[in-house]
Structure formats: C-alpha cells, structure tokens
Amino acid sequence: MSLIRDLAEQIIACHRQDDLAIPVPESSINQLPPALDNTHAGDHYELAGALAAIQMGFIQTDAQVLGKAWSRMAHHAGGFHPASWPSLPDYFDLMPTPHQAHSKAFPACPHALGLYAVLPNAEWVKRMVDAEVPTVQLRYKAEGTLDRGRLIAEINAAVAAVKGSKTLLFINDYWQEAIDAGAYGVHLGQEDLALADLDAIRKAGLRLGLSTHGYAEMVYADSFLPSYIAMGAVFPTQLKKMPTAPQGLGRLRKYAQLMRHYPLVGIGGINENTIQAVAQTGVGSVAVVRAITGSDDPEAAVKRLSQLMRLDH
C-alpha cells in the first residue's frame, strides 16, 4: 500500500495546478475504496491512478476508468511518468476512428457547432434563427401533465422555424417526435439511452448528441458512436440536478483533449464572463441557456457571446 500511496501522491503533486481537483472531505489517500482494492486491479499503476483520482474528487466510476488508463499509459511509455495525464483513446478503450466508416455510427455534424442555444419553445427557436445562432436545441418542458398535441406542435413549429436557414436544430429527449417532424437531430441524456430506439433514430438519418458528466460516461457514450458529445456541467447550474459536481475548466480541457475526434459541446452554467475560457479548452461549441433566455436583450447577448467565442486564441 505504501508504494501505491506514494505513486498516487506523485500524480496529485504534479497536477495540483491543473484545476482537476474537486474537494471531497471524506476521501483519504490512506485507504482505498472497496471497489478499488487489489482484487479489482491489474497492477499498482492502476491502483495508484484510481486512488489519486478519488483523492482529487473524481467519482468512483471515473476513478476506475482513470486507473486503468494510468496503467495502460505506464506500460505503453515503459514506465511511470506522474507529470503526464492519460489522453490517448487507446488508454480508454475508445472506438477506433474514423467513426463514419462504422455501420453503427450516427450521421456526422459540423466539428465546430459554434454557439449552441438551449431554448424552451419554438418561439425562442424562431427568434434565435433570426439572430443567426448556428445551433439550437428545443428543450421543451411541459408544465404538469405532458400534452402530446402541444409537444408535437412545438416540435413541428421549431422544425419549420429553421427551414431554409443555416441553423441546426436538435430536439431534446423526444426522439420519436423529432423523427416524425424531420428534425436535424436529437439530444439524449445517459438515462435516455436504454429507452430510445437508437436504430430508428439512425435509420431516419438524424444526428445524435449525448450528454456526459465525466470519464465513465464519455467512454459509454463513445460506444454508441454519436454525432457529438456534450460535456458538463462546467459550472454550477440551477436548471437541472446534475449527477456530478461541476467539472471546471481543467477537467473540461482534459476531456476535450481525449475526445477531440468528436464534435464537442461544453455546457452548464456558462455566461458572458466564462464563455471565452470555455471555448479555449478545445471544445468546438459552447451551450448556453440563461445567458440568452434570461437576458434583457437576447439578440445583443447572442452577438456578444459569439464575439467572445471567436476571441479564443
């Protein structure tokens, strides 16, 4: 255990300034969590990488993925290099590229989706099309019991709003209605994957975007070969309950480096004060909600946000 602890401490020391750690008071570098003990690991590099990740505040499933990646990286490099960080797809068992050669891959979308507005209704979609926002998502949330007639009307109106424009429209959650309406794509959360008919979405030619909240979910999302991957929440958000703590810019930078073969979207609590820093992490798109819908002048906000995204060098 002393060797494992020493290696873990070296990893933590080398990456202390990388904005990767989230404080977790109950974690201790002196004791491995049950699922990361010697009976579940291939070697001490895996244990050390997982233990360091736990101490840095990564959730246990992410720590397990990182532990295996540290082990593979050490063996590939011919030794342990704590100043490095696992960033090659092979270390994470990601799908081979190019994805479009795979029969199960979803249709491609632009690698840089640009400013991505998440909107509550078709009226907002029309407004953002007029403002020339490159990518929008209809995230329709019914008040009380869902009225399917109203839902279908909203989706059809949103599809009509982007017709003839350069704006790309994704429908959140409601994949069947998105297929029926002829939308450009759908966006699903991890919890939706087991319920959605992915073959039907693919056969209909719709693009698929998937939400992720860390390494384990990114690896899982990759197995479906989606059109893009969203990563977050980058910052605290009150709009929905997140399965993980805010990931921060340091983690987003590592995620973007690992998944760079995908179009990537940073999402969660992003506003005019932070959008430039998010764009600088390597994602090709930044999603915002309240930064537009909560603005006194949404069209002016779009112009400012777009300009800040372009100032990413």
Secondary structure, DSSP 8 states (H G I E B T S, - for coil): -HHHHHHHHHHHHHTTTTT-----TT--TTS--GGGSGGG-SSHHHHHHHHHHHHTT--HHHHHHHHHHHHHHHHHHTS--TT-----GGGGT---S-GGGSTT------S--EEEEEESSHHHHHHHHHTT-SEEEE----SSS--HHHHHHHHHHHHHHHTTSS-EEEEES-HHHHHHHT-SEEEE-GGGTTTS-HHHHHHTT-EEEEEE-SHHHHHHHHTT--SEEEE--SS--SSS--SS---HHHHHHHHHHHTTTS-EEE-SS--TTTHHHHHTTT-SEEEESHHHHTSSSHHHHHHHHHHHHH---
